[in-house]
């Protein structure tokens, strides 16, 4: 990778004129029209996910993603920097999806548009057409885990699950699927706990995050599957863990909108 998985605005601003860098803004269109990083291409988050019945946040078909990423100007030599205006969930989902498609040259902008705009980095309302590229999808199953795979390993102590939803969702007090609760054995770690509110939603420092995760029982020698309601919030958890050096990290597309709507999958409440 040309840049690390998490890249700071100070680094990106120096590289904005590089033809091999593509900044993709997955925030709100209204904000993009007012102010965005110069040269950034807008991506409607809805085009990044697929739905099937009550299950949302699935990985779209290969052909759809090839067309979408080609239209954004992402080619084999492109390094993508993803940003959003919400703390990194949508942008991280883009990074995760690119990894699933075999494109490892992708980074999350640390702090996203909160850091970029609040700290005075250059921005513009001007938009222009992206120069199309040819994106080729090379399927990589490493970043992905399915509900059936989790079910088959529900008693496997080498697989840990990170539930990135709110505590109310995890406990079963609030539900957005047929059933409430969480996957048995999952450890709760709400996605926003990783963000530093005093530093424009950048990730907290590595040492404090590692200490916190260790105290909850997360072990970087094991596989960790991240999920939320649709693998939106938990995409940031996936990026965070990868950034911290966890090597076997997977995301569950569909997440609780899949698991919680399946009567044959077990669920726990607190």
C-alpha positions in Angstrom: 0.0 0.0 0.0 1.2 3.5 -0.8 -0.4 4.9 2.3 -1.3 3.2 5.6 -4.8 1.9 6.1 -5.5 5.0 8.2 -4.1 8.1 6.6 -4.1 11.6 8.2 -5.3 14.8 6.4 -1.8 16.3 6.6 -0.6 13.5 4.3 -3.4 13.5 1.9 -3.4 17.3 1.3 0.2 17.0 0.0 -0.8 14.4 -2.6 -4.0 15.8 -4.0 -2.4 16.5 -7.4 -1.2 12.9 -7.8 -3.1 11.2 -10.7 -2.9 7.9 -8.9 -4.8 9.2 -5.9 -8.6 9.1 -5.9 -10.5 10.6 -2.9 -14.0 9.1 -2.7 -16.6 11.0 -0.6 -19.3 8.7 0.8 -21.0 11.5 2.9 -24.2 13.4 2.3 -24.7 14.8 -1.2 -25.9 18.1 0.2 -22.6 18.6 2.1 -20.6 17.5 -0.9 -22.3 20.2 -3.0 -21.3 22.8 -0.4 -17.8 21.7 0.4 -15.6 18.7 -0.3 -12.0 17.8 -0.7 -10.7 19.1 -4.1 -11.0 16.4 -6.7 -13.1 14.1 -4.5 -15.6 11.9 -6.3 -19.0 11.5 -4.7 -20.4 8.0 -4.0 -23.9 7.4 -2.9 -23.6 4.8 -0.1 -26.7 3.0 -1.5 -24.7 1.9 -4.5 -22.2 0.3 -2.3 -24.5 -2.2 -0.6 -27.2 -4.7 -1.8 -30.4 -5.8 -0.1 -32.4 -9.1 -0.2 -35.7 -9.1 1.5 -35.2 -8.1 5.1 -31.5 -8.5 4.9 -29.6 -5.3 4.2 -25.9 -4.4 3.7 -25.0 -7.4 1.5 -22.0 -7.3 -0.8 -23.2 -6.3 -4.3 -22.6 -8.5 -7.3 -19.1 -8.4 -8.9 -20.3 -6.8 -12.2 -22.1 -4.0 -10.3 -18.9 -3.2 -8.3 -16.7 -3.3 -11.4 -18.9 -0.8 -13.1 -19.2 1.4 -10.0 -15.5 1.6 -9.2 -14.6 2.0 -12.9 -16.9 5.1 -13.0 -15.1 6.6 -10.1 -11.8 6.3 -11.9 -10.4 3.5 -9.8 -7.9 1.4 -11.7 -5.3 -1.2 -10.7 -2.7 1.5 -9.9 -5.2 3.8 -8.0 -4.9 4.4 -4.3 -8.3 5.2 -2.9 -8.7 7.5 0.2 -12.3 7.1 1.5 -14.0 9.7 3.7 -17.5 10.5 5.0 -19.1 13.0 7.4 -20.3 10.6 10.1 -17.2 9.2 11.8 -16.0 6.7 9.2 -18.6 3.9 9.0 -19.6 4.5 5.4 -16.0 5.2 4.3 -14.8 2.1 6.1 -17.4 0.0 4.3 -15.9 1.3 1.0 -12.4 0.3 2.1 -13.7 -3.2 3.2 -15.5 -3.7 -0.1 -12.4 -2.8 -2.1 -10.4 -5.3 0.0 -13.1 -8.0 -0.8 -12.6 -7.1 -4.5 -8.8 -7.6 -4.2 -7.9 -3.9 -4.2 -5.7 -3.4 -1.2 -4.7 0.1 -2.1 -7.4 1.8 0.0 -7.2 3.9 3.1 -9.6 5.6 5.5 -9.2 9.3 6.0 -8.6 9.7 9.7 -11.3 12.0 11.1 -13.0 12.2 7.7 -14.6 15.4 6.7 -14.9 16.5 10.4 -11.2 16.7 10.6 -10.7 18.1 7.1 -13.2 20.9 7.3 -12.9 21.8 11.0 -9.1 22.1 10.7 -9.0 24.4 7.7 -7.8 22.0 4.9 -8.7 23.2 1.4 -12.2 22.5 0.1 -14.3 23.4 -2.8 -18.0 23.2 -4.0 -16.8 22.6 -7.6 -17.5 19.2 -9.2 -16.1 17.6 -12.3 -16.5 14.4 -14.2 -14.2 11.6 -13.1 -12.0 10.1 -15.8 -13.2 6.5 -16.1 -10.8 3.6 -15.4 -11.0 -0.1 -15.7 -11.6 -1.8 -12.4 -11.2 -5.6 -12.4 -12.7 -7.5 -9.5 -10.4 -10.2 -8.0 -12.4 -12.0 -5.3 -10.7 -12.2 -1.9 -12.7 -14.1 0.7 -10.3 -13.2 3.5 -12.1 -10.1 4.7 -15.6 -11.7 4.8 -17.5 -14.1 7.0 -21.1 -15.4 6.5 -23.8 -16.2 9.0 -23.5 -19.9 8.1 -19.8 -19.9 8.7 -20.3 -18.2 12.1 -23.1 -20.8 13.0 -20.7 -23.6 12.1 -18.1 -22.2 14.5 -20.3 -20.9 17.2 -18.4 -23.0 19.8 -15.0 -22.4 18.3 -12.8 -20.6 20.8 -10.5 -19.5 17.9 -13.3 -17.2 16.5 -14.3 -14.1 18.4 -17.2 -11.8 17.4 -17.3 -8.0 17.9 -20.7 -6.5 18.1 -20.4 -2.8 17.1 -24.0 -1.9 17.7 -25.4 0.2 20.6 -25.6 -1.5 24.0 -29.4 -1.4 23.8 -29.3 -3.4 20.6 -26.8 -5.8 22.0 -28.8 -6.3 25.2 -32.0 -6.9 23.3 -33.8 -3.7 24.5 -33.9 -2.3 21.0 -34.4 -4.3 17.8 -34.4 -3.6 14.1 -35.0 -7.2 13.0 -37.5 -9.9 13.8 -35.5 -11.0 16.9 -33.6 -9.0 19.4 -30.3 -9.7 21.1 -26.8 -10.7 19.9 -24.9 -13.6 18.5 -24.0 -16.0 21.3 -20.6 -15.2 22.7 -20.2 -11.9 20.9 -18.3 -9.2 22.8 -19.9 -5.7 22.7 -17.7 -2.8 21.5 -19.8 0.1 20.1 -18.1 1.5 17.1 -17.9 5.1 18.3 -15.8 4.0 21.3 -12.8 4.0 18.9 -13.3 7.7 18.0 -11.6 10.6 19.7 -14.4 13.3 20.1 -11.8 15.9 21.0 -9.8 15.3 17.8 -12.5 15.6 15.2 -13.4 11.9 15.3 -9.9 10.6 14.5 -9.2 7.1 15.9 -8.0 7.1 19.5 -4.3 6.4 20.1 -3.1 2.9 19.5 -2.0 2.1 23.0 -5.3 3.0 24.6 -7.3 1.1 22.0 -5.2 -2.0 22.4 -5.5 -1.9 26.2 -9.2 -1.4 26.0 -9.7 -4.3 23.6 -7.5 -6.6 25.6 -9.4 -5.9 28.7 -12.6 -7.0 27.0 -10.9 -10.2 26.0 -10.0 -9.6 22.3 -7.0 -11.7 21.3 -5.0 -10.8 18.2 -4.0 -14.4 17.7 -7.6 -15.4 16.9 -10.0 -14.6 14.1 -12.4 -11.8 14.8 -15.7 -11.3 13.0 -17.2 -7.8 13.1 -20.9 -7.2 12.8 -23.6 -4.6 13.5 -27.0 -4.3 11.9 -25.8 -4.2 8.3 -22.0 -4.2 8.4 -22.0 -0.4 8.2 -20.8 0.6 11.7 -18.8 -2.6 12.1 -16.8 -1.7 8.9 -15.1 0.9 11.0 -14.4 -1.8 13.6 -12.9 -3.9 10.9 -10.6 -1.1 9.8 -9.7 -0.2 13.4 -8.7 -3.8 14.2 -6.6 -4.1 11.0 -5.0 -0.8 11.8 -4.1 -2.0 15.2 -2.3 -5.1 13.9 -5.0 -7.8 14.2 -4.3 -10.0 11.2 -7.4 -12.3 10.9 -10.3 -9.8 10.8 -13.5 -10.4 8.9 -16.7 -8.5 8.3 -20.2 -10.0 8.2 -22.3 -8.5 5.4 -25.9 -8.4 6.3 -25.0 -8.7 10.0 -27.9 -8.7 12.4 -30.4 -7.9 9.6 -29.4 -11.4 8.4 -28.9 -13.2 11.7 -31.8 -11.6 13.6 -34.2 -12.4 10.8 -33.3 -16.1 10.8 -35.3 -18.3 13.2 -32.7 -21.1 12.8 -29.9 -19.0 14.2 -29.5 -18.7 18.0 -29.6 -15.4 19.8 -28.8 -14.2 23.3 -30.2 -11.3 25.3 -28.9 -9.7 28.5 
